[in-house]
């Protein structure tokens, strides 16, 4: 059996593999935007606090927040098109799929900002892990949760395959 035949017979598995591999394109976008943004917005050191966001001036302040925001939006836009076109080969209407993806992206970003503190606290205080290992566990939990939630939502709700 050739590779093309295998990917056709195992379409869901192949999509899952592509989903994970091609997500690195958005990760690279996030890193690039963070590096550029850190240089461009370095002068905006005013302390910034809003809802769950806390950026003291010693941590970059408003500039760090703007950098985070620009990098995250750029990464999510790139990821949307990569997943829609390359992974799921979807022809879903942008007017319908775009807002759905935006909701998913905001949900994942908020969870990724809030959850690690709870996971780390549990790991250190309940499991007795070191803070370094607890941070790694929190990162793994965040990543797994994002994949488990976003893959099926993208596949079946946001970017269903072309008919």
C-alpha positions, 0 to 999 in steps of 0.5 A: 500500500502506497502513502497516498492510499494509506492517507485515504484509508486513514483520513482521520488519523492523517488529518490528526497528524497534519493538524499537529504538525502544521500547528507549528506554522502558527507557533513559528508565527507567534514566536516571530511576532513576539520577537518583533513586537518585543523590540517595537513596543519596548517603549510602552512600559506603563503598567497594564491590568485588565481582567485576567491580564496583569503586566507590571512595568517590570515585566514589559507593561503595556508593550508586553501586552500589545506584543502578546495580543498581536502575536496571538491574533497573528498566530490564530489567523495563520492557524485558521487558514492552515487548518481549513485549507491544508488539513481539513481541505474545507470549503466552509464559508468564511462568514460562518467558520471565521466567527466560530474559530474566533470563539474557539481561539479566545476560549483556548487562549483564556484557558491557556492563561488561567489553567496553568496556575491551578495545575501547578498549584495542584502538582506542587501542593497535592502531588509534591512535585517540584515547581519546574516539573509542575510547570512542565505538567501544566504545559502538557495539560494545556497542550493536550486540552487544546488539541482534544478540544480544537481538533474535533471542533475544527473537523466537524463544526468549524471546517468540515471537509469539502463535499 
